[in-house]
Amino acid sequence: MLCYERRVTDVLRGRLRHAGSAPPTGERTETIVRARNLVVEQVLSGAIEPRGYLQPEDEWALVLEGAATLDVEGEAVELGAGDWVFLPSGTPHRLVRTEPGTNWLTVKLGPDDRP
């Protein structure tokens, strides 16, 4: 498992999974790093059923390999290898299509709940 939860001063290392380990259908999500209100995940996508999201955290998503289509507030956002999108918290969006074997890296920043 690639999940780490440590102090920010700890040095971490790891290796992302290869896109070939994506499931044929659905998605496989692994947490790479979790520190306070920051989460970095790798997402491996197979063929998917369209699915809507409304997240409480900001999300930056980068397609490393493959391709995907999002619907963000009625606008089609086409993403290929090297393309990224930033979705502020509370932005309704829908994952419409992924090319099987799509490899994503996401960075999520939740609300700062410290006093």
N, CA, C and O of each residue as an XYZ file, in Angstrom:
460
protein
N       0.837     -1.176      0.000
C       0.000      0.000      0.000
C       0.882      1.240      0.000
O       1.935      1.247      0.638
N       0.475      2.274     -0.697
C       1.289      3.464     -0.860
C       0.852      4.621      0.025
O       1.278      5.752     -0.210
N       0.043      4.392      1.006
C      -0.508      5.478      1.823
C       0.462      5.859      2.936
O       0.989      4.996      3.638
N       0.688      7.153      3.086
C       1.545      7.662      4.138
C       0.822      8.768      4.882
O       0.143      9.590      4.267
N       0.960      8.796      6.184
C       0.439      9.900      6.976
C       1.510     10.233      8.005
O       1.732      9.479      8.953
N       2.172     11.371      7.809
C       3.298     11.738      8.655
C       3.338     13.248      8.830
O       2.549     13.984      8.238
N       4.266     13.683      9.649
C       4.499     15.125      9.796
C       5.047     15.668      8.485
O       5.640     14.924      7.705
N       4.854     16.950      8.239
C       5.322     17.570      7.000
C       6.837     17.487      6.885
O       7.357     17.475      5.769
N       7.564     17.429      7.998
C       9.029     17.405      7.948
C       9.592     16.036      7.582
O      10.783     15.926      7.290
N       8.774     14.997      7.589
C       9.254     13.670      7.212
C       9.482     13.603      5.710
O       8.704     14.156      4.932
N      10.536     12.933      5.308
C      10.832     12.729      3.897
C      10.202     11.418      3.469
O      10.403     10.388      4.113
N       9.435     11.451      2.378
C       8.743     10.265      1.885
C       9.204      9.968      0.472
O       9.611     10.869     -0.262
N       9.138      8.712      0.098
C       9.451      8.292     -1.274
C       8.456      7.232     -1.681
O       7.809      6.607     -0.840
N       8.342      7.038     -2.966
C       7.473      5.982     -3.453
C       7.551      5.869     -4.953
O       8.374      6.522     -5.594
N       6.706      5.052     -5.504
C       6.632      4.857     -6.948
C       5.169      4.703     -7.316
O       4.427      3.968     -6.664
N       4.760      5.403     -8.367
C       3.390      5.273     -8.848
C       3.212      3.931     -9.544
O       4.166      3.353    -10.065
N       1.991      3.452     -9.542
C       1.676      2.223    -10.277
C       1.634      2.529    -11.766
O       1.357      3.657    -12.174
N       1.908      1.524    -12.560
C       1.882      1.635    -14.019
C       0.438      1.650    -14.509
O      -0.421      0.992    -13.922
N       0.170      2.383    -15.562
C      -1.190      2.480    -16.109
C      -1.749      1.107    -16.483
O      -2.966      0.919    -16.486
N      -0.886      0.157    -16.794
C      -1.334     -1.190    -17.139
C      -2.025     -1.908    -15.995
O      -2.672     -2.933    -16.212
N      -1.900     -1.387    -14.775
C      -2.573     -2.027    -13.641
C      -3.956     -1.427    -13.378
O      -4.578     -1.705    -12.353
N      -4.433     -0.594    -14.323
C      -5.800     -0.058    -14.192
C      -6.810     -1.190    -14.346
O      -6.578     -2.131    -15.106
N      -7.921     -1.107    -13.636
C      -8.947     -2.140    -13.798
C      -9.618     -1.999    -15.164
O      -9.608     -0.909    -15.735
N     -10.197     -3.069    -15.700
C     -10.875     -2.962    -16.999
C     -12.083     -2.025    -16.940
O     -12.385     -1.327    -17.908
N     -12.770     -2.015    -15.792
C     -13.900     -1.108    -15.595
C     -13.764     -0.462    -14.211
O     -13.180     -1.043    -13.296
N     -14.305      0.728    -14.080
C     -14.245      1.422    -12.803
C     -12.905      2.084    -12.572
O     -12.120      2.279    -13.500
N     -12.655      2.427    -11.323
C     -11.413      3.120    -10.980
C     -10.763      2.493     -9.756
O     -11.426      1.920     -8.892
N      -9.461      2.622     -9.716
C      -8.666      2.199     -8.565
C      -7.957      3.456     -8.063
O      -7.181      4.066     -8.798
N      -8.221      3.844     -6.814
C      -7.630      5.048     -6.239
C      -6.752      4.666     -5.063
O      -7.172      3.917     -4.181
N      -5.526      5.183     -5.053
C      -4.614      4.932     -3.949
C      -4.111      6.257     -3.415
O      -3.681      7.126     -4.174
N      -4.168      6.402     -2.104
C      -3.616      7.590     -1.469
C      -2.105      7.452     -1.437
O      -1.573      6.455     -0.949
N      -1.417      8.459     -1.960
C       0.047      8.460     -1.989
C       0.580      9.165     -0.744
O       1.450      8.642     -0.047
N       0.048     10.358     -0.474
C       0.471     11.147      0.684
C      -0.749     11.815      1.303
O      -1.638     12.293      0.598
N      -0.777     11.839      2.632
C      -1.803     12.575      3.368
C      -1.064     13.371      4.442
O      -0.366     12.796      5.278
N      -1.219     14.692      4.416
C      -0.594     15.565      5.419
C      -1.563     16.693      5.731
O      -1.891     17.503      4.864
N      -2.019     16.738      6.988
C      -3.015     17.713      7.433
C      -4.199     17.710      6.472
O      -4.884     16.694      6.361
N      -4.460     18.813      5.774
C      -5.637     18.888      4.891
C      -5.281     18.685      3.419
O      -6.049     19.076      2.541
N      -4.124     18.076      3.141
C      -3.656     17.802      1.782
C      -3.657     16.302      1.525
O      -3.182     15.523      2.351
N      -4.199     15.899      0.367
C      -4.191     14.489     -0.023
C      -3.745     14.399     -1.482
O      -4.274     15.098     -2.346
N      -2.765     13.530     -1.747
C      -2.304     13.256     -3.113
C      -2.690     11.820     -3.418
O      -2.389     10.908     -2.648
N      -3.367     11.624     -4.565
C      -3.827     10.285     -4.937
C      -3.423      9.956     -6.362
O      -3.281     10.842     -7.205
N      -3.243      8.672     -6.616
C      -3.132      8.169     -7.981
C      -4.443      7.466     -8.292
O      -4.934      6.663     -7.500
N      -4.997      7.776     -9.446
C      -6.243      7.160     -9.891
C      -5.961      6.455    -11.211
O      -5.446      7.063    -12.149
N      -6.296      5.180    -11.281
C      -6.171      4.390    -12.508
C      -7.585      4.061    -12.972
O      -8.362      3.452    -12.236
N      -7.911      4.463    -14.188
C      -9.286      4.324    -14.695
C      -9.374      3.311    -15.808
O      -8.529      3.262    -16.702
N     -10.426      2.493    -15.737
C     -10.833      1.653    -16.845
C     -12.030      2.326    -17.504
O     -12.228      3.530    -17.344
N     -12.813      1.578    -18.226
C     -14.059      2.116    -18.773
C     -14.963      2.443    -17.589
O     -15.040      1.665    -16.638
N     -15.639      3.573    -17.636
C     -16.463      3.990    -16.497
C     -17.881      4.326    -16.940
O     -18.132      4.649    -18.101
N     -18.787      4.241    -15.994
C     -20.129      4.787    -16.159
C     -20.027      6.252    -15.751
O     -19.360      6.553    -14.761
N     -20.663      7.178    -16.474
C     -20.602      8.587    -16.064
C     -21.025      8.746    -14.603
O     -21.949      8.088    -14.124
N     -20.318      9.642    -13.913
C     -20.542      9.808    -12.476
C     -20.332     11.266    -12.090
O     -19.375     11.899    -12.536
N     -21.226     11.798    -11.261
C     -21.138     13.180    -10.826
C     -20.441     13.328     -9.483
O     -20.467     12.424     -8.648
N     -19.814     14.492     -9.290
C     -19.099     14.792     -8.052
C     -19.430     16.205     -7.588
O     -19.672     17.099     -8.398
N     -19.437     16.387     -6.291
C     -19.527     17.699     -5.663
C     -18.686     17.573     -4.399
O     -19.147     17.041     -3.389
N     -17.452     18.064     -4.458
C     -16.476     17.784     -3.408
C     -16.270     18.980     -2.481
O     -16.337     20.130     -2.914
N     -16.017     18.698     -1.200
C     -15.791     19.777     -0.237
C     -14.371     20.338     -0.282
O     -14.079     21.325      0.393
N     -13.477     19.720     -1.072
C     -12.099     20.180     -1.150
C     -11.774     20.674     -2.563
O     -12.421     20.281     -3.533
N     -10.756     21.545     -2.663
C     -10.218     21.923     -3.969
C      -9.515     20.699     -4.539
O      -8.923     19.915     -3.796
N      -9.581     20.536     -5.866
C      -8.906     19.399     -6.492
C      -8.198     19.842     -7.758
O      -8.775     20.507     -8.618
N      -6.928     19.455     -7.850
C      -6.138     19.635     -9.069
C      -5.894     18.233     -9.604
O      -5.399     17.371     -8.877
N      -6.240     17.992    -10.877
C      -6.102     16.656    -11.462
C      -5.269     16.748    -12.737
O      -5.513     17.604    -13.588
N      -4.294     15.867    -12.859
C      -3.382     15.805    -13.994
C      -3.509     14.423    -14.634
O      -3.419     13.408    -13.944
N      -3.716     14.382    -15.948
C      -3.725     13.116    -16.670
C      -2.282     12.808    -17.073
O      -1.678     13.541    -17.855
N      -1.740     11.721    -16.532
C      -0.380     11.299    -16.871
C      -0.356     10.503    -18.170
O       0.530     10.683    -19.006
N      -1.332      9.629    -18.326
C      -1.473      8.795    -19.531
C      -2.950      8.618    -19.799
O      -3.758      8.604    -18.870
N      -3.309      8.480    -21.078
C      -4.696      8.230    -21.423
C      -5.456      9.508    -21.726
O      -4.866     10.518    -22.110
N      -6.776      9.457    -21.550
C      -7.633     10.598    -21.865
C      -8.943     10.474    -21.107
O      -9.365      9.382    -20.726
N      -9.577     11.630    -20.898
C     -10.849     11.658    -20.181
C     -11.644     12.879    -20.616
O     -11.095     13.853    -21.131
N     -12.946     12.803    -20.397
C     -13.830     13.937    -20.631
C     -14.598     14.215    -19.356
O     -15.210     13.318    -18.776
N     -14.558     15.467    -18.924
C     -15.344     15.931    -17.786
C     -16.415     16.878    -18.299
O     -16.235     17.528    -19.329
N     -17.505     16.955    -17.596
C     -18.502     17.997    -17.825
C     -18.442     18.882    -16.582
O     -18.770     18.442    -15.480
N     -18.019     20.135    -16.769
C     -17.910     21.075    -15.660
C     -18.894     22.198    -15.913
O     -18.683     23.046    -16.780
N     -19.975     22.193    -15.142
C     -21.013     23.208    -15.258
C     -21.474     23.388    -16.709
O     -21.624     24.510    -17.192
N     -21.700     22.237    -17.405
C     -22.210     22.252    -18.774
C     -21.164     22.386    -19.855
O     -21.505     22.345    -21.038
N     -19.900     22.545    -19.496
C     -18.831     22.666    -20.483
C     -18.030     21.373    -20.539
O     -17.583     20.873    -19.507
N     -17.846     20.823    -21.752
C     -17.029     19.619    -21.918
C     -15.557     20.003    -21.793
O     -15.075     20.901    -22.484
N     -14.854     19.309    -20.903
C     -13.426     19.537    -20.711
C     -12.715     18.261    -21.122
O     -12.793     17.244    -20.432
N     -12.020     18.323    -22.255
C     -11.267     17.180    -22.784
C      -9.858     17.214    -22.218
O      -9.180     18.239    -22.288
N      -9.418     16.100    -21.658
C      -8.085     16.020    -21.075
C      -7.323     14.859    -21.694
O      -7.851     13.754    -21.820
N      -6.079     15.115    -22.079
C      -5.183     14.076    -22.567
C      -3.916     14.092    -21.731
O      -3.802     14.878    -20.790
N      -2.972     13.241    -22.062
C      -1.719     13.162    -21.319
C      -1.075     14.544    -21.220
O      -0.864     15.219    -22.227
N      -0.768     14.947    -19.995
C      -0.151     16.244    -19.742
C      -1.137     17.355    -19.438
O      -0.729     18.431    -19.001
N      -2.427     17.124    -19.658
C      -3.444     18.147    -19.377
C      -3.884     18.057    -17.920
O      -3.934     16.975    -17.336
N      -4.201     19.207    -17.350
C      -4.686     19.244    -15.983
C      -5.866     20.191    -15.867
O      -6.109     21.022    -16.742
N      -6.593     20.046    -14.769
C      -7.750     20.892    -14.480
C      -7.749     21.168    -12.981
O      -7.393     20.305    -12.179
N      -8.154     22.386    -12.614
C      -8.313     22.748    -11.211
C      -9.789     22.973    -10.955
O     -10.431     23.773    -11.636
N     -10.322     22.271     -9.977
C     -11.743     22.356     -9.626
C     -11.863     22.879     -8.201
O     -11.594     22.141     -7.253
N     -12.263     24.145     -8.029
C     -12.446     24.668     -6.670
C     -13.514     23.874     -5.920
O     -14.412     23.295     -6.533
N     -13.414     23.852     -4.611
C     -14.400     23.126     -3.803
C     -15.806     23.597     -4.158
O     -16.034     24.776     -4.430
N     -16.742     22.651     -4.149
C     -18.130     22.980     -4.438
C     -18.465     23.120     -5.906
O     -19.592     23.482     -6.242
N     -17.503     22.840     -6.811
C     -17.771     22.917     -8.250
C     -18.400     21.612     -8.713
O     -17.745     20.570     -8.685
N     -19.687     21.650     -9.147
C     -20.283     20.410     -9.637
C     -19.595     19.989    -10.940
O     -19.415     20.800    -11.848
N     -19.220     18.730    -11.016
C     -18.614     18.212    -12.241
C     -18.959     16.740    -12.385
O     -19.329     16.061    -11.427
N     -18.826     16.279    -13.606
C     -19.202     14.899    -13.939
C     -18.083     14.294    -14.774
O     -17.643     14.892    -15.756
N     -17.627     13.117    -14.390
C     -16.675     12.359    -15.196
C     -17.505     11.593    -16.214
O     -18.232     10.662    -15.866
N     -17.389     11.995    -17.476
C     -18.242     11.448    -18.530
C     -17.618     10.213    -19.171
O     -18.310      9.232    -19.443
N     -16.291     10.264    -19.415
C     -15.632      9.186    -20.142
C     -14.165      9.137    -19.765
O     -13.538     10.172    -19.542
N     -13.620      7.930    -19.694
C     -12.177      7.755    -19.575
C     -11.746      6.704    -20.586
O     -12.460      5.736    -20.845
N     -10.585      6.910    -21.141
C      -9.966      5.894    -21.982
C      -9.435      4.818    -21.034
O      -8.755      5.151    -20.063
N      -9.724      3.541    -21.285
C      -9.186      2.504    -20.395
C      -7.668      2.642    -20.274
O      -6.968      2.836    -21.268
N      -7.175      2.539    -19.046
C      -5.748      2.697    -18.788
C      -5.348      4.139    -18.496
O      -4.161      4.464    -18.480
N      -6.335      5.007    -18.263
C      -6.001      6.396    -17.936
C      -5.406      6.455    -16.532
O      -5.938      5.874    -15.586
N      -4.291      7.173    -16.424
C      -3.523      7.291    -15.198
C      -3.551      8.759    -14.773
O      -3.076      9.623    -15.509
N      -4.098      9.045    -13.599
C      -4.258     10.395    -13.077
C      -3.424     10.583    -11.822
O      -3.113      9.625    -11.115
N      -3.070     11.823    -11.560
C      -2.542     12.224    -10.272
C      -3.435     13.361     -9.791
O      -3.630     14.338    -10.514
N      -3.978     13.249     -8.585
C      -4.835     14.308     -8.042
C      -4.235     14.839     -6.752
O      -3.631     14.107     -5.968
N      -4.423     16.133     -6.561
C      -4.012     16.797     -5.331
C      -5.255     17.482     -4.791
O      -5.854     18.322     -5.462
N      -5.641     17.114     -3.562
C      -6.848     17.669     -2.952
C      -6.453     18.447     -1.700
O      -5.662     17.988     -0.876
N      -7.032     19.638     -1.589
C      -6.769     20.484     -0.435
C      -8.094     20.785      0.240
O      -8.932     21.510     -0.296
N      -8.270     20.217      1.425
C      -9.510     20.404      2.167
C      -9.488     21.699      2.952
O      -8.457     22.369      3.020
N     -10.611     22.055      3.541
C     -10.659     23.268      4.350
C      -9.673     23.182      5.506
O      -9.461     22.109      6.070
N      -9.082     24.295      5.852
C      -8.163     24.352      6.982
C      -8.995     24.388      8.247
O      -9.623     25.401      8.555
N      -9.003     23.271      8.993
C      -9.866     23.181     10.167
C      -9.146     23.553     11.462
O      -9.680     23.365     12.555
N      -7.945     24.076     11.330
C      -7.222     24.501     12.537
C      -7.763     25.848     13.021
O      -8.188     26.669     12.209
N      -7.750     26.082     14.341
C      -8.271     27.364     14.866
C      -7.405     28.540     14.475
O      -7.708     29.677     14.837
